């Protein structure tokens, strides 16, 4: 199952890429959870987030990998409770003087968890990530 959000901002691609690399922006992608960066290694940042989903509390670990082209790929370290695999990406495309941003999540659930039970929470998560990034990118440039 795949969910995706797209939006455009009036900032150059290079500026948008730099903003997403900021620690506070990465942490802001999970607005409803206590999240912290637990490890930095090269172009990878590992985040741990404490969440509540489907009536359960849990902790999730995500690896965010920053590609040389500026795009970001991430994956959840799956604990086997709901997802077999959960990956995502944030891609940036030049659009005139601005940038189109695309956030996508793709996951495969465990066999005993039907996709339809997780589709809405997954869609809500990508919408929250998109809204957080959009708000940050709409703020006036620093400096």
HELIX and SHEET records of a PDB file:
HELIX    1   1 UNK A   13  UNK A   21  1                                   9    
HELIX    2   2 UNK A   23  UNK A   28  1                                   6    
HELIX    3   3 UNK A  115  UNK A  138  1                                  24    
SHEET    1   A 7 UNK A   2  UNK A   9  0                                        
SHEET    2   A 7 UNK A  98  UNK A 109 -1                                        
SHEET    3   A 7 UNK A  83  UNK A  95 -1                                        
SHEET    4   A 7 UNK A  72  UNK A  77 -1                                        
SHEET    5   A 7 UNK A  56  UNK A  66 -1                                        
SHEET    6   A 7 UNK A  44  UNK A  53 -1                                        
SHEET    7   A 7 UNK A  34  UNK A  41 -1                                        
END                                                                             
